[in-house]
Each structure stands twice: as C-alpha cells, then as structure tokens.
Amino acid sequence: MRERRMSESRSERTPRKPLYTAEQRRRRDASAWTLVQGLLAPVQFLVFLASLILVLRYLETGQGETAATLSVVVKTLALYAIMVTGSIWEKVVFGRYLFAPAFYWEDVFSMLVLALHTAYLAALGFGWLDGRGLMILALAAYASYVVNATQFILKLRAARLDTSRSANGAASPRLEGAR
C-alpha cells in the first residue's frame, strides 16, 4: 500500500508528456488522413473479426479453406492500406513517416504485424505451407495485430486524457488519437 502511494505521488509530480504538441494537434485535426485512419481502423477490425471466424472454423472443421484463405488476404490488404495511410498521417502530423517518438513502440510492433502478414502471403504464394499451416500462421499474425491494436487504443485513450487535462480546451475530441 505504501509503495502504491509513493508511486502515485511520484507520477503526480512528474506528469507524462502530452502525446501531441499544440501544433501537432492542429495538424492532426486539419489532416484528411486523420479521417482516413478513423475510418480504416474499424473497417480493418471488422475484416479481422470475420476472417478470424473463418480461420477458426476451418481449423475446427476442415471446411471453408478457400473462404478463410481469401479472408486473410483481404485482411492483409486492409493492413497494408492502413499502414501506408498511417505513415502519411504520421509524416503530416510529426514530420516523419515512421517511428515518430509519440508512436515509436507502436510502429516497432507494427513491423512485426506486417512481417507476419507478409509471411502469410509469401507462404501462400510459394506453397510453403499446407492449409492448416497457413491458418496457424494467420493466427500468429492476428495475435500480433491484436497486441498492436491494443497499443493504438491505449494511445487514443492517452490523447483523450491529454485533451481533457488541457487548460485551453481547444482540441477537438473527434477522432482523438487516431493512429
């Protein structure tokens, strides 16, 4: 209990640096890429959920391999779209395409997500794995995606907390923390 109080008081004395500067927040709110990210993220998540169901169905029953395979390809294409547009968004807001300090660890983990999804496409295209092996690789890619999506959701929450703590209240709450 005492350790918890000490850590709480320490965090009160040294507040976390806001995710965005005022200028970065202005660029974020003015960028059409913020809206693109805000639309693509839930679409990708819905594609993920549908694909996950198809992959698990195939692994459980052995049926629907074509549908499951196609769904993983569509999920991977959605991932590529959100990564390309997210990199453009990051350039607009932070001045670099990837690894801006505010999103450094999310971008690092995104590289693993991309690598696993790309490995799936390579294994599919070159016939390196059978149907079951492909679906297990897809599940590994999906597990990494869930971790990465969680990272971004936590950033969204941090950005919203920053906005609520902001004394000027000028930040728009729409799509706060997208990407």
JONORUR-V191184 format. One record per helix or strand of 3 or more residues. SS is the DSSP state (a for helix, b for strand). FROM is the first residue (numbers start at 0). LEN is the number of residues. Records with the same first field share a line. If there is no record, write none. Layout:
# JONORUR-V191184
SS: FROM-LEN ; FROM-LEN
This chain:
# JONORUR-V191184
a: 1-12 ; 21-9 ; 31-30 ; 64-30 ; 100-26 ; 130-35
